[in-house]
Amino acid sequence: MAFSGDTLPHSPLWRQAERNAAAADAAGFDFDPMMLELAPLLDDIDVAMCHLETPIAPEGEELSTMPRYGVPPEVIGMLAAAGWDRCSTASNHTIDRGFEGIVRTVDTFDAYGLGQVGMARTPDEIEPRVFEANGVAITHLSYTWSYNGLRLPEGDDWQSALIDPDRILADSLIARSLGAEVVVVSLHWGAEGVHEPTSYQREVADRLTAPGIIDLIVGHHAHVVQPIEQVNGTWVMYGLGNILSNLPTSHRWPAASQDAAVVTVDVDVSPDGVTVARPVVHPTWVDKDAGWIVRLVQDELARDDIGAGQRGRLEDSLRRTTSVLGEYLAEDTES
């Protein structure tokens, strides 16, 4: 399995995608080059799970960025082209463009053949579901800490899901009753720009892992990488950074908001139960100057044809990520 941090397509990325399309004598947006360097890594993965933080703009409506996002549908095409199989979508921006944005987003995932969890067009769609990858039955669940002050209409709270440990555990039990052998929970939580998990994150992680019915927790929202730890014997990835965004854009954001990780995990299912191996971290960095290309940092540093300036930027990124996740780096891990 593989997991990524936040995909947060700010408006400068749209303009680059328009330039990419124009260079190929095409209309619209072409985001595909931004993530294509991940394809060889993801090609060997049975199920790759990304996180899309923003809704797609409703059909016929204008695109929008902060504070209420509505991005081009071709963003999901980029995720598909890179090799992601499905995304979590519950975030503080889930309902930025209302129910119409949710519908357009889920419709677009369907159109590109990708799965998603965290947004729902019907009450049934938010319920736990089971899918199969390499013969293993998996449930993927997605929840967020907030909708940035917005509220779902009364009676329509099924359109997405807030973090509630009781609900998450109940959903996980439903998944088990449906035959799920592996349960993965994606959580949009934490303090922006802060590497250290909050007490809230730690409390929720402890509560969710104590019963032993969730196999893996994957976090997003901090926009910087956060630690990976075992809590009650369950691996918790508190935050995987920004796999793709325009950050940092001001002094508010640290340089580390340009860093992220693709984390791969071997999961073994046997009659004796589920074994989740030690996670392996593949550091990434967004090369904004090259057109917002997501670079696999270690692969880039292994090349002998990059300039001193670029090498320095990559080394800085690796140093930042190593300071948080160094014990899990791919080159130092045998899992």
C-alpha positions as CSV (number, residue, x, y, z in Angstrom):
1,M,0.0,0.0,0.0
2,A,1.1,3.6,-0.5
3,F,-0.1,6.9,0.9
4,S,0.5,10.6,0.2
5,G,0.1,13.9,1.9
6,D,-2.2,16.8,0.8
7,T,-3.0,17.6,-2.8
8,L,-3.8,21.3,-2.6
9,P,-3.9,22.8,-6.1
10,H,-3.6,26.6,-5.6
11,S,-4.4,28.9,-8.6
12,P,-0.7,29.2,-9.8
13,L,-0.9,25.4,-10.5
14,W,-4.0,26.0,-12.7
15,R,-2.1,28.5,-14.7
16,Q,0.8,26.2,-15.2
17,A,-1.6,23.4,-16.2
18,E,-3.1,25.8,-18.8
19,R,0.4,26.4,-20.1
20,N,1.1,22.7,-20.2
21,A,-2.0,22.1,-22.3
22,A,-1.3,25.0,-24.6
23,A,2.2,23.7,-25.2
24,A,0.6,20.5,-26.5
25,D,-1.9,22.5,-28.7
26,A,-4.7,21.4,-26.4
27,A,-7.4,23.3,-24.5
28,G,-8.1,23.2,-20.8
29,F,-5.7,22.1,-18.2
30,D,-2.9,19.5,-18.1
31,F,-1.7,18.8,-14.6
32,D,-0.3,15.4,-15.5
33,P,3.4,16.4,-15.7
34,M,3.3,17.5,-12.1
35,M,3.0,14.0,-10.6
36,L,4.3,11.7,-13.4
37,E,7.7,11.1,-11.7
38,L,5.8,9.2,-9.0
39,A,4.5,6.7,-11.5
40,P,7.3,4.2,-11.4
41,L,7.1,4.0,-7.6
42,L,3.3,3.6,-7.6
43,D,3.3,1.1,-10.4
44,D,4.5,-1.6,-8.1
45,I,1.8,-0.8,-5.4
46,D,-1.4,-2.9,-5.0
47,V,-3.4,0.0,-3.7
48,A,-2.2,3.6,-3.6
49,M,-4.2,6.1,-1.6
50,C,-3.9,9.9,-2.0
51,H,-5.6,12.8,-0.3
52,L,-7.4,15.5,-2.2
53,E,-8.1,18.4,0.1
54,T,-10.2,20.5,-2.3
55,P,-13.5,20.0,-4.1
56,I,-13.9,20.2,-7.9
57,A,-15.8,23.4,-9.0
58,P,-19.4,22.7,-9.9
59,E,-20.2,22.4,-13.6
60,G,-20.5,25.8,-15.2
61,E,-19.2,27.7,-12.2
62,E,-16.0,29.6,-11.8
63,L,-12.9,28.1,-10.3
64,S,-11.9,29.4,-6.9
65,T,-9.0,29.3,-4.4
66,M,-8.6,30.4,-0.8
67,P,-10.7,30.7,1.3
68,R,-13.3,28.5,-0.6
69,Y,-11.7,26.2,-3.1
70,G,-13.2,24.9,-6.4
71,V,-10.5,23.4,-8.7
72,P,-10.4,22.0,-12.2
73,P,-11.5,18.4,-12.7
74,E,-8.3,17.6,-14.5
75,V,-6.6,17.5,-11.1
76,I,-8.2,14.1,-10.6
77,G,-6.9,13.1,-14.0
78,M,-3.4,13.9,-12.8
79,L,-3.9,11.6,-9.8
80,A,-5.0,8.8,-12.0
81,A,-2.1,9.3,-14.5
82,A,0.4,9.1,-11.6
83,G,-1.0,5.8,-10.5
84,W,-3.1,6.6,-7.4
85,D,-6.0,4.3,-7.1
86,R,-8.2,6.2,-4.7
87,C,-8.2,9.3,-2.4
88,S,-9.5,10.4,0.9
89,T,-11.6,13.6,0.5
90,A,-12.9,14.6,3.9
91,S,-11.1,17.9,4.8
92,N,-11.8,21.4,6.2
93,H,-12.5,22.4,2.5
94,T,-14.9,19.6,1.7
95,I,-18.0,21.8,1.6
96,D,-16.4,24.9,0.2
97,R,-18.6,24.7,-2.9
98,G,-21.6,23.2,-1.3
99,F,-23.4,20.0,-2.2
100,E,-22.9,20.7,-5.9
101,G,-19.1,20.7,-5.4
102,I,-19.3,17.4,-3.6
103,V,-21.4,15.9,-6.4
104,R,-19.0,17.2,-9.1
105,T,-16.0,15.8,-7.2
106,V,-17.4,12.3,-6.7
107,D,-18.6,12.3,-10.3
108,T,-15.1,13.2,-11.5
109,F,-13.5,10.4,-9.5
110,D,-16.0,8.0,-11.1
111,A,-15.2,9.4,-14.5
112,Y,-11.5,8.8,-14.1
113,G,-12.0,5.3,-12.5
114,L,-10.7,6.3,-9.1
115,G,-12.2,5.5,-5.8
116,Q,-12.8,8.1,-3.1
117,V,-14.1,8.2,0.5
118,G,-15.0,11.3,2.5
119,M,-17.7,12.8,0.2
120,A,-21.1,11.4,-0.5
121,R,-23.8,12.1,-3.1
122,T,-26.4,9.9,-1.2
123,P,-26.7,8.8,2.4
124,D,-25.7,5.3,1.4
125,E,-22.4,6.5,-0.1
126,I,-21.0,7.7,3.2
127,E,-21.4,4.2,4.7
128,P,-18.4,1.9,5.0
129,R,-17.7,-0.1,1.9
130,V,-15.3,-2.9,1.0
131,F,-13.1,-3.1,-2.0
132,E,-10.6,-5.7,-3.1
133,A,-6.9,-5.3,-3.9
134,N,-4.7,-8.3,-4.7
135,G,-7.2,-10.6,-3.1
136,V,-7.5,-8.7,0.2
137,A,-10.7,-7.1,1.3
138,I,-10.1,-3.5,2.4
139,T,-12.2,-0.6,3.9
140,H,-10.9,2.9,3.6
141,L,-12.6,5.5,5.9
142,S,-12.1,9.3,5.9
143,Y,-13.0,12.0,8.4
144,T,-12.1,15.7,9.1
145,W,-11.8,17.8,12.2
146,S,-13.8,20.8,10.8
147,Y,-15.4,22.4,7.8
148,N,-13.8,25.9,8.5
149,G,-16.9,27.2,10.1
150,L,-19.3,26.0,7.5
151,R,-22.1,23.6,8.4
152,L,-23.8,20.8,6.5
153,P,-27.5,21.4,6.1
154,E,-29.6,19.9,8.9
155,G,-30.4,16.4,8.1
156,D,-27.8,16.2,5.4
157,D,-24.7,15.6,7.5
158,W,-24.2,12.4,5.5
159,Q,-22.5,14.4,2.8
160,S,-19.2,14.0,4.7
161,A,-17.9,13.0,8.1
162,L,-16.4,14.7,11.1
163,I,-13.9,13.1,13.4
164,D,-15.8,11.4,16.2
165,P,-14.0,8.4,17.7
166,D,-17.2,6.6,18.6
167,R,-18.5,6.9,15.1
168,I,-15.1,5.9,13.6
169,L,-15.0,2.8,15.7
170,A,-18.6,1.9,14.9
171,D,-17.9,2.4,11.2
172,S,-14.8,0.1,11.5
173,L,-16.9,-2.6,13.2
174,I,-19.4,-2.3,10.3
175,A,-16.6,-2.7,7.9
176,R,-15.4,-5.8,9.7
177,S,-19.0,-7.2,9.6
178,L,-19.0,-6.6,5.8
179,G,-15.8,-8.7,5.4
180,A,-13.1,-6.2,5.6
181,E,-9.7,-7.8,6.4
182,V,-7.9,-4.5,6.5
183,V,-9.3,-1.1,7.8
184,V,-7.4,2.1,6.9
185,V,-8.6,5.4,8.5
186,S,-7.6,8.8,7.0
187,L,-7.9,11.7,9.3
188,H,-7.6,15.4,8.4
189,W,-6.3,16.9,11.7
190,G,-3.5,18.7,13.4
191,A,-2.1,22.2,13.6
192,E,-1.0,23.8,10.3
193,G,2.7,24.3,9.9
194,V,3.6,22.3,13.0
195,H,5.6,19.1,12.9
196,E,4.6,17.9,16.4
197,P,1.2,16.2,16.7
198,T,-1.2,18.0,19.0
199,S,-2.6,16.6,22.2
200,Y,-5.9,16.2,20.3
201,Q,-4.2,14.1,17.6
202,R,-2.6,11.9,20.2
203,E,-5.8,11.5,22.2
204,V,-7.8,10.5,19.1
205,A,-5.0,8.1,18.0
206,D,-5.0,6.4,21.4
207,R,-8.7,6.1,21.4
208,L,-9.0,4.7,17.9
209,T,-6.1,2.2,18.2
210,A,-7.0,0.8,21.7
211,P,-9.7,-1.7,20.6
212,G,-7.4,-3.2,17.9
213,I,-10.0,-3.0,15.0
214,I,-8.2,-0.4,12.9
215,D,-5.0,-1.5,11.1
216,L,-3.5,1.9,10.0
217,I,-4.2,5.6,10.5
218,V,-3.0,8.1,7.9
219,G,-3.0,11.9,8.7
220,H,-3.2,15.1,6.7
221,H,-3.8,18.8,7.1
222,A,-0.6,20.1,8.9
223,H,1.0,20.8,5.5
224,V,4.3,19.6,6.9
225,V,5.4,16.1,7.7
226,Q,4.7,14.8,11.2
227,P,6.0,11.7,13.0
228,I,5.1,8.1,12.4
229,E,4.6,6.1,15.5
230,Q,3.1,2.9,16.8
231,V,0.2,3.6,19.2
232,N,-1.2,0.6,21.0
233,G,0.6,-1.5,18.4
234,T,-1.0,0.2,15.4
235,W,1.0,2.4,13.0
236,V,-0.1,6.0,13.0
237,M,1.2,8.4,10.3
238,Y,0.3,11.8,11.9
239,G,0.9,13.9,8.8
240,L,2.5,13.3,5.4
241,G,3.0,16.9,4.3
242,N,2.0,18.6,1.0
243,I,2.5,16.2,-1.9
244,L,1.5,19.1,-4.3
245,S,0.7,22.7,-3.5
246,N,2.1,26.2,-4.0
247,L,3.3,26.5,-0.4
248,P,5.2,28.2,1.0
249,T,3.6,31.5,-0.2
250,S,4.5,33.8,2.7
251,H,6.4,34.0,6.0
252,R,3.5,32.2,7.6
253,W,4.5,29.0,6.0
254,P,7.8,27.2,6.7
255,A,10.0,25.9,3.9
256,A,8.9,22.4,5.0
257,S,5.5,23.1,3.5
258,Q,7.1,22.3,0.2
259,D,8.1,18.8,1.5
260,A,6.1,15.6,1.8
261,A,6.4,11.8,1.7
262,V,5.0,8.9,-0.2
263,V,4.9,6.2,2.5
264,T,4.7,2.5,1.4
265,V,3.6,-0.2,3.7
266,D,3.6,-4.0,3.3
267,V,0.4,-5.5,4.7
268,D,0.2,-9.3,5.2
269,V,-3.2,-11.0,5.8
270,S,-3.1,-14.6,7.0
271,P,-5.3,-16.9,9.1
272,D,-3.4,-15.6,12.1
273,G,-4.5,-12.0,11.4
274,V,-3.1,-8.8,9.8
275,T,0.5,-7.7,10.0
276,V,1.4,-4.2,9.0
277,A,5.1,-3.9,8.4
278,R,7.3,-0.9,9.3
279,P,6.4,2.0,7.0
280,V,8.9,3.2,4.4
281,V,9.3,6.9,3.7
282,H,10.0,8.2,0.2
283,P,10.6,11.9,0.6
284,T,9.2,14.3,-2.0
285,W,9.7,18.0,-2.8
286,V,7.7,20.3,-5.0
287,D,10.0,21.8,-7.7
288,K,8.0,25.0,-8.2
289,D,10.6,26.5,-10.6
290,A,10.2,23.6,-13.0
291,G,6.5,23.8,-13.2
292,W,5.4,22.4,-9.8
293,I,6.9,19.0,-10.5
294,V,6.8,16.5,-7.5
295,R,10.4,15.2,-7.2
296,L,11.3,12.0,-5.4
297,V,14.2,13.5,-3.5
298,Q,16.4,10.5,-3.1
299,D,16.1,9.6,-6.8
300,E,17.0,13.2,-7.8
301,L,20.0,13.3,-5.5
302,A,21.3,10.1,-7.1
303,R,21.6,11.8,-10.4
304,D,24.9,13.3,-11.6
305,D,23.4,15.8,-14.0
306,I,21.7,18.3,-11.6
307,G,23.2,21.7,-10.8
308,A,24.6,22.8,-7.5
309,G,21.7,25.1,-6.7
310,Q,19.1,22.3,-7.3
311,R,21.1,19.8,-5.4
312,G,21.3,22.2,-2.5
313,R,17.5,22.7,-2.5
314,L,16.9,19.0,-2.6
315,E,19.4,18.4,0.2
316,D,17.7,21.0,2.3
317,S,14.4,19.3,1.7
318,L,15.8,15.9,2.6
319,R,17.4,17.4,5.8
320,R,14.0,18.8,6.9
321,T,12.1,15.5,6.3
322,T,14.9,13.4,7.8
323,S,14.7,15.5,11.0
324,V,11.1,14.2,11.5
325,L,11.0,10.9,9.7
326,G,14.7,9.9,9.3
327,E,14.4,6.5,10.9
328,Y,11.9,5.4,8.2
329,L,13.7,6.6,5.1
330,A,13.7,4.0,2.3
331,E,17.5,3.7,2.1
332,D,17.7,2.9,5.8
333,T,14.8,0.5,5.9
334,E,14.7,-3.1,5.1
335,S,10.9,-3.6,5.2
